[in-house]
Amino acid sequence: MSHQAQTEAPHAPKPREIVKDAKGNVGEVMGFDFGGYQLRPVGGGKEWHVVPEDVRECPQEERMQAKLAVANARSAGAL
């Protein structure tokens, strides 16, 4: 494996995009401020700050799981 393949460029997400942080947390991009991205849980909640190099693309399956969890919570009256 080449050195270039090992060091991926950071993902530059757009607002409202669903991404993962380096810890594996899935969140929705709310903005870019203070040198990093502000993420929040899909469906709402407390935001957290992530430096650009810790932002990863979120696989489609995980994005769908996050959206489905929100839809289920809403239909159950939890949101």
mmCIF file as gemmi writes it, N, C-alpha and C atoms, coordinates in Angstrom:
data_model
loop_
_atom_site.group_PDB
_atom_site.id
_atom_site.type_symbol
_atom_site.label_atom_id
_atom_site.label_alt_id
_atom_site.label_comp_id
_atom_site.label_asym_id
_atom_site.label_entity_id
_atom_site.label_seq_id
_atom_site.pdbx_PDB_ins_code
_atom_site.Cartn_x
_atom_site.Cartn_y
_atom_site.Cartn_z
_atom_site.occupancy
_atom_site.B_iso_or_equiv
_atom_site.pdbx_formal_charge
_atom_site.auth_seq_id
_atom_site.auth_asym_id
_atom_site.pdbx_PDB_model_num
ATOM 1 N N . MET Axp A 1 ? 0.851 -1.181 0 1 0 ? 1 A 1
ATOM 2 C CA . MET Axp A 1 ? 0 0 0 1 0 ? 1 A 1
ATOM 3 C C . MET Axp A 1 ? 0.888 1.233 0 1 0 ? 1 A 1
ATOM 4 N N . SER Axp A 2 ? 0.58 2.194 -0.856 1 0 ? 2 A 1
ATOM 5 C CA . SER Axp A 2 ? 1.4 3.398 -0.941 1 0 ? 2 A 1
ATOM 6 C C . SER Axp A 2 ? 1.093 4.327 0.22 1 0 ? 2 A 1
ATOM 7 N N . HIS Axp A 3 ? 2.02 5.239 0.479 1 0 ? 3 A 1
ATOM 8 C CA . HIS Axp A 3 ? 1.826 6.214 1.55 1 0 ? 3 A 1
ATOM 9 C C . HIS Axp A 3 ? 0.614 7.09 1.262 1 0 ? 3 A 1
ATOM 10 N N . GLN Axp A 4 ? 0.419 7.441 -0.002 1 0 ? 4 A 1
ATOM 11 C CA . GLN Axp A 4 ? -0.702 8.286 -0.374 1 0 ? 4 A 1
ATOM 12 C C . GLN Axp A 4 ? -2.029 7.604 -0.051 1 0 ? 4 A 1
ATOM 13 N N . ALA Axp A 5 ? -2.135 6.318 -0.26 1 0 ? 5 A 1
ATOM 14 C CA . ALA Axp A 5 ? -3.374 5.593 0.023 1 0 ? 5 A 1
ATOM 15 C C . ALA Axp A 5 ? -3.65 5.521 1.524 1 0 ? 5 A 1
ATOM 16 N N . GLN Axp A 6 ? -2.597 5.565 2.333 1 0 ? 6 A 1
ATOM 17 C CA . GLN Axp A 6 ? -2.774 5.48 3.783 1 0 ? 6 A 1
ATOM 18 C C . GLN Axp A 6 ? -3.231 6.798 4.385 1 0 ? 6 A 1
ATOM 19 N N . THR Axp A 7 ? -2.884 7.912 3.77 1 0 ? 7 A 1
ATOM 20 C CA . THR Axp A 7 ? -3.241 9.217 4.312 1 0 ? 7 A 1
ATOM 21 C C . THR Axp A 7 ? -4.304 9.858 3.444 1 0 ? 7 A 1
ATOM 22 N N . GLU Axp A 8 ? -5.557 9.619 3.791 1 0 ? 8 A 1
ATOM 23 C CA . GLU Axp A 8 ? -6.662 10.177 3.034 1 0 ? 8 A 1
ATOM 24 C C . GLU Axp A 8 ? -6.828 11.65 3.374 1 0 ? 8 A 1
ATOM 25 N N . ALA Axp A 9 ? -7.245 12.419 2.38 1 0 ? 9 A 1
ATOM 26 C CA . ALA Axp A 9 ? -7.559 13.823 2.632 1 0 ? 9 A 1
ATOM 27 C C . ALA Axp A 9 ? -8.827 13.882 3.467 1 0 ? 9 A 1
ATOM 28 N N . PRO Axp A 10 ? -8.932 14.867 4.368 1 0 ? 10 A 1
ATOM 29 C CA . PRO Axp A 10 ? -10.149 14.989 5.172 1 0 ? 10 A 1
ATOM 30 C C . PRO Axp A 10 ? -11.369 15.216 4.287 1 0 ? 10 A 1
ATOM 31 N N . HIS Axp A 11 ? -12.487 14.673 4.697 1 0 ? 11 A 1
ATOM 32 C CA . HIS Axp A 11 ? -13.746 14.862 3.978 1 0 ? 11 A 1
ATOM 33 C C . HIS Axp A 11 ? -14.247 16.267 4.278 1 0 ? 11 A 1
ATOM 34 N N . ALA Axp A 12 ? -14.657 17.014 3.266 1 0 ? 12 A 1
ATOM 35 C CA . ALA Axp A 12 ? -15.183 18.376 3.436 1 0 ? 12 A 1
ATOM 36 C C . ALA Axp A 12 ? -16.697 18.351 3.228 1 0 ? 12 A 1
ATOM 37 N N . PRO Axp A 13 ? -17.448 18.097 4.288 1 0 ? 13 A 1
ATOM 38 C CA . PRO Axp A 13 ? -18.905 17.952 4.149 1 0 ? 13 A 1
ATOM 39 C C . PRO Axp A 13 ? -19.633 19.282 3.978 1 0 ? 13 A 1
ATOM 40 N N . LYS Axp A 14 ? -20.832 19.179 3.467 1 0 ? 14 A 1
ATOM 41 C CA . LYS Axp A 14 ? -21.712 20.328 3.293 1 0 ? 14 A 1
ATOM 42 C C . LYS Axp A 14 ? -22.7 20.369 4.464 1 0 ? 14 A 1
ATOM 43 N N . PRO Axp A 15 ? -23.28 21.541 4.735 1 0 ? 15 A 1
ATOM 44 C CA . PRO Axp A 15 ? -24.3 21.622 5.786 1 0 ? 15 A 1
ATOM 45 C C . PRO Axp A 15 ? -25.434 20.624 5.536 1 0 ? 15 A 1
ATOM 46 N N . ARG Axp A 16 ? -25.908 20.028 6.597 1 0 ? 16 A 1
ATOM 47 C CA . ARG Axp A 16 ? -26.993 19.036 6.629 1 0 ? 16 A 1
ATOM 48 C C . ARG Axp A 16 ? -26.563 17.647 6.176 1 0 ? 16 A 1
ATOM 49 N N . GLU Axp A 17 ? -25.301 17.493 5.782 1 0 ? 17 A 1
ATOM 50 C CA . GLU Axp A 17 ? -24.803 16.172 5.382 1 0 ? 17 A 1
ATOM 51 C C . GLU Axp A 17 ? -24.617 15.311 6.629 1 0 ? 17 A 1
ATOM 52 N N . ILE Axp A 18 ? -24.902 14.033 6.514 1 0 ? 18 A 1
ATOM 53 C CA . ILE Axp A 18 ? -24.71 13.099 7.619 1 0 ? 18 A 1
ATOM 54 C C . ILE Axp A 18 ? -23.329 12.478 7.47 1 0 ? 18 A 1
ATOM 55 N N . VAL Axp A 19 ? -22.518 12.605 8.523 1 0 ? 19 A 1
ATOM 56 C CA . VAL Axp A 19 ? -21.136 12.134 8.511 1 0 ? 19 A 1
ATOM 57 C C . VAL Axp A 19 ? -20.845 11.356 9.798 1 0 ? 19 A 1
ATOM 58 N N . LYS Axp A 20 ? -19.635 10.817 9.876 1 0 ? 20 A 1
ATOM 59 C CA . LYS Axp A 20 ? -19.157 10.149 11.095 1 0 ? 20 A 1
ATOM 60 C C . LYS Axp A 20 ? -17.93 10.891 11.589 1 0 ? 20 A 1
ATOM 61 N N . ASP Axp A 21 ? -17.731 10.872 12.898 1 0 ? 21 A 1
ATOM 62 C CA . ASP Axp A 21 ? -16.483 11.406 13.422 1 0 ? 21 A 1
ATOM 63 C C . ASP Axp A 21 ? -15.513 10.247 13.65 1 0 ? 21 A 1
ATOM 64 N N . ALA Axp A 22 ? -14.307 10.561 14.065 1 0 ? 22 A 1
ATOM 65 C CA . ALA Axp A 22 ? -13.272 9.536 14.227 1 0 ? 22 A 1
ATOM 66 C C . ALA Axp A 22 ? -13.629 8.502 15.295 1 0 ? 22 A 1
ATOM 67 N N . LYS Axp A 23 ? -14.538 8.85 16.217 1 0 ? 23 A 1
ATOM 68 C CA . LYS Axp A 23 ? -14.966 7.91 17.258 1 0 ? 23 A 1
ATOM 69 C C . LYS Axp A 23 ? -16.103 7.007 16.782 1 0 ? 23 A 1
ATOM 70 N N . GLY Axp A 24 ? -16.617 7.28 15.572 1 0 ? 24 A 1
ATOM 71 C CA . GLY Axp A 24 ? -17.704 6.465 15.034 1 0 ? 24 A 1
ATOM 72 C C . GLY Axp A 24 ? -19.085 7.034 15.282 1 0 ? 24 A 1
ATOM 73 N N . ASN Axp A 25 ? -19.168 8.227 15.878 1 0 ? 25 A 1
ATOM 74 C CA . ASN Axp A 25 ? -20.463 8.855 16.115 1 0 ? 25 A 1
ATOM 75 C C . ASN Axp A 25 ? -21.015 9.411 14.809 1 0 ? 25 A 1
ATOM 76 N N . VAL Axp A 26 ? -22.284 9.165 14.545 1 0 ? 26 A 1
ATOM 77 C CA . VAL Axp A 26 ? -22.942 9.664 13.344 1 0 ? 26 A 1
ATOM 78 C C . VAL Axp A 26 ? -23.626 10.973 13.698 1 0 ? 26 A 1
ATOM 79 N N . GLY Axp A 27 ? -23.422 11.993 12.858 1 0 ? 27 A 1
ATOM 80 C CA . GLY Axp A 27 ? -24.032 13.288 13.115 1 0 ? 27 A 1
ATOM 81 C C . GLY Axp A 27 ? -24.308 14.05 11.845 1 0 ? 27 A 1
ATOM 82 N N . GLU Axp A 28 ? -25.136 15.077 11.982 1 0 ? 28 A 1
ATOM 83 C CA . GLU Axp A 28 ? -25.507 15.939 10.872 1 0 ? 28 A 1
ATOM 84 C C . GLU Axp A 28 ? -24.683 17.222 10.979 1 0 ? 28 A 1
ATOM 85 N N . VAL Axp A 29 ? -24.082 17.643 9.882 1 0 ? 29 A 1
ATOM 86 C CA . VAL Axp A 29 ? -23.262 18.857 9.876 1 0 ? 29 A 1
ATOM 87 C C . VAL Axp A 29 ? -24.168 20.071 10.005 1 0 ? 29 A 1
ATOM 88 N N . MET Axp A 30 ? -23.904 20.885 11.024 1 0 ? 30 A 1
ATOM 89 C CA . MET Axp A 30 ? -24.682 22.09 11.235 1 0 ? 30 A 1
ATOM 90 C C . MET Axp A 30 ? -23.929 23.33 10.761 1 0 ? 30 A 1
ATOM 91 N N . GLY Axp A 31 ? -22.615 23.239 10.699 1 0 ? 31 A 1
ATOM 92 C CA . GLY Axp A 31 ? -21.832 24.379 10.239 1 0 ? 31 A 1
ATOM 93 C C . GLY Axp A 31 ? -20.358 24.167 10.497 1 0 ? 31 A 1
ATOM 94 N N . PHE Axp A 32 ? -19.582 25.168 10.106 1 0 ? 32 A 1
ATOM 95 C CA . PHE Axp A 32 ? -18.134 25.159 10.306 1 0 ? 32 A 1
ATOM 96 C C . PHE Axp A 32 ? -17.798 26.409 11.091 1 0 ? 32 A 1
ATOM 97 N N . ASP Axp A 33 ? -17.152 26.236 12.247 1 0 ? 33 A 1
ATOM 98 C CA . ASP Axp A 33 ? -16.853 27.363 13.115 1 0 ? 33 A 1
ATOM 99 C C . ASP Axp A 33 ? -15.645 27.024 13.98 1 0 ? 33 A 1
ATOM 100 N N . PHE Axp A 34 ? -14.843 27.998 14.302 1 0 ? 34 A 1
ATOM 101 C CA . PHE Axp A 34 ? -13.688 27.821 15.18 1 0 ? 34 A 1
ATOM 102 C C . PHE Axp A 34 ? -12.755 26.704 14.706 1 0 ? 34 A 1
ATOM 103 N N . GLY Axp A 35 ? -12.574 26.607 13.385 1 0 ? 35 A 1
ATOM 104 C CA . GLY Axp A 35 ? -11.641 25.637 12.828 1 0 ? 35 A 1
ATOM 105 C C . GLY Axp A 35 ? -12.14 24.207 12.791 1 0 ? 35 A 1
ATOM 106 N N . GLY Axp A 36 ? -13.441 24.001 12.988 1 0 ? 36 A 1
ATOM 107 C CA . GLY Axp A 36 ? -13.974 22.639 12.953 1 0 ? 36 A 1
ATOM 108 C C . GLY Axp A 36 ? -15.446 22.625 12.612 1 0 ? 36 A 1
ATOM 109 N N . TYR Axp A 37 ? -15.979 21.427 12.495 1 0 ? 37 A 1
ATOM 110 C CA . TYR Axp A 37 ? -17.382 21.245 12.161 1 0 ? 37 A 1
ATOM 111 C C . TYR Axp A 37 ? -18.214 21.071 13.423 1 0 ? 37 A 1
ATOM 112 N N . GLN Axp A 38 ? -19.419 21.613 13.368 1 0 ? 38 A 1
ATOM 113 C CA . GLN Axp A 38 ? -20.388 21.422 14.432 1 0 ? 38 A 1
ATOM 114 C C . GLN Axp A 38 ? -21.345 20.332 13.962 1 0 ? 38 A 1
ATOM 115 N N . LEU Axp A 39 ? -21.363 19.222 14.681 1 0 ? 39 A 1
ATOM 116 C CA . LEU Axp A 39 ? -22.254 18.113 14.364 1 0 ? 39 A 1
ATOM 117 C C . LEU Axp A 39 ? -23.309 17.987 15.447 1 0 ? 39 A 1
ATOM 118 N N . ARG Axp A 40 ? -24.451 17.428 15.085 1 0 ? 40 A 1
ATOM 119 C CA . ARG Axp A 40 ? -25.471 17.103 16.083 1 0 ? 40 A 1
ATOM 120 C C . ARG Axp A 40 ? -26.071 15.762 15.703 1 0 ? 40 A 1
ATOM 121 N N . PRO Axp A 41 ? -26.655 15.083 16.66 1 0 ? 41 A 1
ATOM 122 C CA . PRO Axp A 41 ? -27.292 13.812 16.345 1 0 ? 41 A 1
ATOM 123 C C . PRO Axp A 41 ? -28.376 14.005 15.276 1 0 ? 41 A 1
ATOM 124 N N . VAL Axp A 42 ? -28.537 13.014 14.436 1 0 ? 42 A 1
ATOM 125 C CA . VAL Axp A 42 ? -29.589 13.063 13.424 1 0 ? 42 A 1
ATOM 126 C C . VAL Axp A 42 ? -30.922 13.133 14.162 1 0 ? 42 A 1
ATOM 127 N N . GLY Axp A 43 ? -31.751 14.091 13.821 1 0 ? 43 A 1
ATOM 128 C CA . GLY Axp A 43 ? -33.032 14.259 14.501 1 0 ? 43 A 1
ATOM 129 C C . GLY Axp A 43 ? -32.994 15.293 15.607 1 0 ? 43 A 1
ATOM 130 N N . GLY Axp A 44 ? -31.816 15.82 15.914 1 0 ? 44 A 1
ATOM 131 C CA . GLY Axp A 44 ? -31.693 16.868 16.921 1 0 ? 44 A 1
ATOM 132 C C . GLY Axp A 44 ? -30.94 16.43 18.151 1 0 ? 44 A 1
ATOM 133 N N . GLY Axp A 45 ? -30.521 17.397 18.925 1 0 ? 45 A 1
ATOM 134 C CA . GLY Axp A 45 ? -29.781 17.12 20.147 1 0 ? 45 A 1
ATOM 135 C C . GLY Axp A 45 ? -28.605 18.07 20.301 1 0 ? 45 A 1
ATOM 136 N N . LYS Axp A 46 ? -27.791 17.792 21.286 1 0 ? 46 A 1
ATOM 137 C CA . LYS Axp A 46 ? -26.655 18.653 21.606 1 0 ? 46 A 1
ATOM 138 C C . LYS Axp A 46 ? -25.547 18.499 20.56 1 0 ? 46 A 1
ATOM 139 N N . GLU Axp A 47 ? -25.076 19.637 20.063 1 0 ? 47 A 1
ATOM 140 C CA . GLU Axp A 47 ? -24.007 19.641 19.07 1 0 ? 47 A 1
ATOM 141 C C . GLU Axp A 47 ? -22.658 19.348 19.707 1 0 ? 47 A 1
ATOM 142 N N . TRP Axp A 48 ? -21.73 18.829 18.889 1 0 ? 48 A 1
ATOM 143 C CA . TRP Axp A 48 ? -20.356 18.647 19.321 1 0 ? 48 A 1
ATOM 144 C C . TRP Axp A 48 ? -19.422 19.12 18.228 1 0 ? 48 A 1
ATOM 145 N N . HIS Axp A 49 ? -18.215 19.475 18.613 1 0 ? 49 A 1
ATOM 146 C CA . HIS Axp A 49 ? -17.206 20.029 17.708 1 0 ? 49 A 1
ATOM 147 C C . HIS Axp A 49 ? -16.273 18.918 17.239 1 0 ? 49 A 1
ATOM 148 N N . VAL Axp A 50 ? -15.989 18.906 15.928 1 0 ? 50 A 1
ATOM 149 C CA . VAL Axp A 50 ? -15.087 17.909 15.352 1 0 ? 50 A 1
ATOM 150 C C . VAL Axp A 50 ? -14.087 18.631 14.451 1 0 ? 50 A 1
ATOM 151 N N . VAL Axp A 51 ? -12.807 18.367 14.649 1 0 ? 51 A 1
ATOM 152 C CA . VAL Axp A 51 ? -11.794 18.962 13.775 1 0 ? 51 A 1
ATOM 153 C C . VAL Axp A 51 ? -11.899 18.314 12.396 1 0 ? 51 A 1
ATOM 154 N N . PRO Axp A 52 ? -11.554 19.056 11.34 1 0 ? 52 A 1
ATOM 155 C CA . PRO Axp A 52 ? -11.737 18.541 9.974 1 0 ? 52 A 1
ATOM 156 C C . PRO Axp A 52 ? -11.108 17.179 9.718 1 0 ? 52 A 1
ATOM 157 N N . GLU Axp A 53 ? -9.948 16.911 10.262 1 0 ? 53 A 1
ATOM 158 C CA . GLU Axp A 53 ? -9.296 15.629 9.991 1 0 ? 53 A 1
ATOM 159 C C . GLU Axp A 53 ? -10.003 14.446 10.649 1 0 ? 53 A 1
ATOM 160 N N . ASP Axp A 54 ? -10.96 14.707 11.539 1 0 ? 54 A 1
ATOM 161 C CA . ASP Axp A 54 ? -11.718 13.629 12.181 1 0 ? 54 A 1
ATOM 162 C C . ASP Axp A 54 ? -13.089 13.389 11.558 1 0 ? 54 A 1
ATOM 163 N N . VAL Axp A 55 ? -13.405 14.105 10.471 1 0 ? 55 A 1
ATOM 164 C CA . VAL Axp A 55 ? -14.686 13.928 9.794 1 0 ? 55 A 1
ATOM 165 C C . VAL Axp A 55 ? -14.534 12.871 8.702 1 0 ? 55 A 1
ATOM 166 N N . ARG Axp A 56 ? -15.454 11.931 8.675 1 0 ? 56 A 1
ATOM 167 C CA . ARG Axp A 56 ? -15.428 10.841 7.698 1 0 ? 56 A 1
ATOM 168 C C . ARG Axp A 56 ? -16.758 10.777 6.96 1 0 ? 56 A 1
ATOM 169 N N . GLU Axp A 57 ? -16.717 10.29 5.738 1 0 ? 57 A 1
ATOM 170 C CA . GLU Axp A 57 ? -17.969 10.031 5.049 1 0 ? 57 A 1
ATOM 171 C C . GLU Axp A 57 ? -18.692 8.917 5.791 1 0 ? 57 A 1
ATOM 172 N N . CYS Axp A 58 ? -19.987 9.009 5.836 1 0 ? 58 A 1
ATOM 173 C CA . CYS Axp A 58 ? -20.801 7.994 6.505 1 0 ? 58 A 1
ATOM 174 C C . CYS Axp A 58 ? -21.379 7.072 5.433 1 0 ? 58 A 1
ATOM 175 N N . PRO Axp A 59 ? -21.176 5.767 5.586 1 0 ? 59 A 1
ATOM 176 C CA . PRO Axp A 59 ? -21.744 4.833 4.607 1 0 ? 59 A 1
ATOM 177 C C . PRO Axp A 59 ? -23.265 4.979 4.518 1 0 ? 59 A 1
ATOM 178 N N . GLN Axp A 60 ? -23.795 4.759 3.33 1 0 ? 60 A 1
ATOM 179 C CA . GLN Axp A 60 ? -25.228 4.917 3.096 1 0 ? 60 A 1
ATOM 180 C C . GLN Axp A 60 ? -26.062 4.095 4.074 1 0 ? 60 A 1
ATOM 181 N N . GLU Axp A 61 ? -25.637 2.873 4.363 1 0 ? 61 A 1
ATOM 182 C CA . GLU Axp A 61 ? -26.387 2.023 5.287 1 0 ? 61 A 1
ATOM 183 C C . GLU Axp A 61 ? -26.514 2.675 6.666 1 0 ? 61 A 1
ATOM 184 N N . GLU Axp A 62 ? -25.442 3.285 7.152 1 0 ? 62 A 1
ATOM 185 C CA . GLU Axp A 62 ? -25.482 3.929 8.473 1 0 ? 62 A 1
ATOM 186 C C . GLU Axp A 62 ? -26.311 5.205 8.438 1 0 ? 62 A 1
ATOM 187 N N . ARG Axp A 63 ? -26.285 5.945 7.326 1 0 ? 63 A 1
ATOM 188 C CA . ARG Axp A 63 ? -27.136 7.134 7.205 1 0 ? 63 A 1
ATOM 189 C C . ARG Axp A 63 ? -28.607 6.724 7.257 1 0 ? 63 A 1
ATOM 190 N N . MET Axp A 64 ? -28.941 5.644 6.544 1 0 ? 64 A 1
ATOM 191 C CA . MET Axp A 64 ? -30.321 5.168 6.531 1 0 ? 64 A 1
ATOM 192 C C . MET Axp A 64 ? -30.754 4.677 7.909 1 0 ? 64 A 1
ATOM 193 N N . GLN Axp A 65 ? -29.856 3.988 8.614 1 0 ? 65 A 1
ATOM 194 C CA . GLN Axp A 65 ? -30.173 3.515 9.964 1 0 ? 65 A 1
ATOM 195 C C . GLN Axp A 65 ? -30.465 4.69 10.896 1 0 ? 65 A 1
ATOM 196 N N . ALA Axp A 66 ? -29.673 5.752 10.787 1 0 ? 66 A 1
ATOM 197 C CA . ALA Axp A 66 ? -29.876 6.925 11.639 1 0 ? 66 A 1
ATOM 198 C C . ALA Axp A 66 ? -31.223 7.585 11.341 1 0 ? 66 A 1
ATOM 199 N N . LYS Axp A 67 ? -31.543 7.727 10.063 1 0 ? 67 A 1
ATOM 200 C CA . LYS Axp A 67 ? -32.823 8.333 9.68 1 0 ? 67 A 1
ATOM 201 C C . LYS Axp A 67 ? -34.002 7.462 10.102 1 0 ? 67 A 1
ATOM 202 N N . LEU Axp A 68 ? -33.858 6.143 9.973 1 0 ? 68 A 1
ATOM 203 C CA . LEU Axp A 68 ? -34.922 5.229 10.368 1 0 ? 68 A 1
ATOM 204 C C . LEU Axp A 68 ? -35.155 5.276 11.881 1 0 ? 68 A 1
ATOM 205 N N . ALA Axp A 69 ? -34.081 5.383 12.65 1 0 ? 69 A 1
ATOM 206 C CA . ALA Axp A 69 ? -34.219 5.477 14.105 1 0 ? 69 A 1
ATOM 207 C C . ALA Axp A 69 ? -35.005 6.727 14.495 1 0 ? 69 A 1
ATOM 208 N N . VAL Axp A 70 ? -34.758 7.834 13.816 1 0 ? 70 A 1
ATOM 209 C CA . VAL Axp A 70 ? -35.493 9.074 14.083 1 0 ? 70 A 1
ATOM 210 C C . VAL Axp A 70 ? -36.961 8.907 13.706 1 0 ? 70 A 1
ATOM 211 N N . ALA Axp A 71 ? -37.223 8.328 12.538 1 0 ? 71 A 1
ATOM 212 C CA . ALA Axp A 71 ? -38.609 8.118 12.1 1 0 ? 71 A 1
ATOM 213 C C . ALA Axp A 71 ? -39.355 7.218 13.077 1 0 ? 71 A 1
ATOM 214 N N . ASN Axp A 72 ? -38.711 6.15 13.555 1 0 ? 72 A 1
ATOM 215 C CA . ASN Axp A 72 ? -39.347 5.25 14.518 1 0 ? 72 A 1
ATOM 216 C C . ASN Axp A 72 ? -39.629 5.958 15.832 1 0 ? 72 A 1
ATOM 217 N N . ALA Axp A 73 ? -38.685 6.778 16.279 1 0 ? 73 A 1
ATOM 218 C CA . ALA Axp A 73 ? -38.875 7.509 17.543 1 0 ? 73 A 1
ATOM 219 C C . ALA Axp A 73 ? -40.036 8.503 17.407 1 0 ? 73 A 1
ATOM 220 N N . ARG Axp A 74 ? -40.125 9.166 16.273 1 0 ? 74 A 1
ATOM 221 C CA . ARG Axp A 74 ? -41.225 10.111 16.058 1 0 ? 74 A 1
ATOM 222 C C . ARG Axp A 74 ? -42.569 9.39 16.04 1 0 ? 74 A 1
ATOM 223 N N . SER Axp A 75 ? -42.642 8.254 15.359 1 0 ? 75 A 1
ATOM 224 C CA . SER Axp A 75 ? -43.917 7.534 15.274 1 0 ? 75 A 1
ATOM 225 C C . SER Axp A 75 ? -44.322 6.97 16.632 1 0 ? 75 A 1
ATOM 226 N N . ALA Axp A 76 ? -43.343 6.718 17.504 1 0 ? 76 A 1
ATOM 227 C CA . ALA Axp A 76 ? -43.636 6.21 18.841 1 0 ? 76 A 1
ATOM 228 C C . ALA Axp A 76 ? -43.913 7.343 19.827 1 0 ? 76 A 1
ATOM 229 N N . GLY Axp A 77 ? -43.796 8.601 19.351 1 0 ? 77 A 1
ATOM 230 C CA . GLY Axp A 77 ? -44.05 9.741 20.213 1 0 ? 77 A 1
ATOM 231 C C . GLY Axp A 77 ? -42.896 10.141 21.089 1 0 ? 77 A 1
ATOM 232 N N . ALA Axp A 78 ? -41.709 9.59 20.825 1 0 ? 78 A 1
ATOM 233 C CA . ALA Axp A 78 ? -40.55 9.913 21.655 1 0 ? 78 A 1
ATOM 234 C C . ALA Axp A 78 ? -39.879 11.225 21.254 1 0 ? 78 A 1
ATOM 235 N N . LEU Axp A 79 ? -40.171 11.715 20.064 1 0 ? 79 A 1
ATOM 236 C CA . LEU Axp A 79 ? -39.591 12.998 19.609 1 0 ? 79 A 1
ATOM 237 C C . LEU Axp A 79 ? -40.672 14.013 19.337 1 0 ? 79 A 1
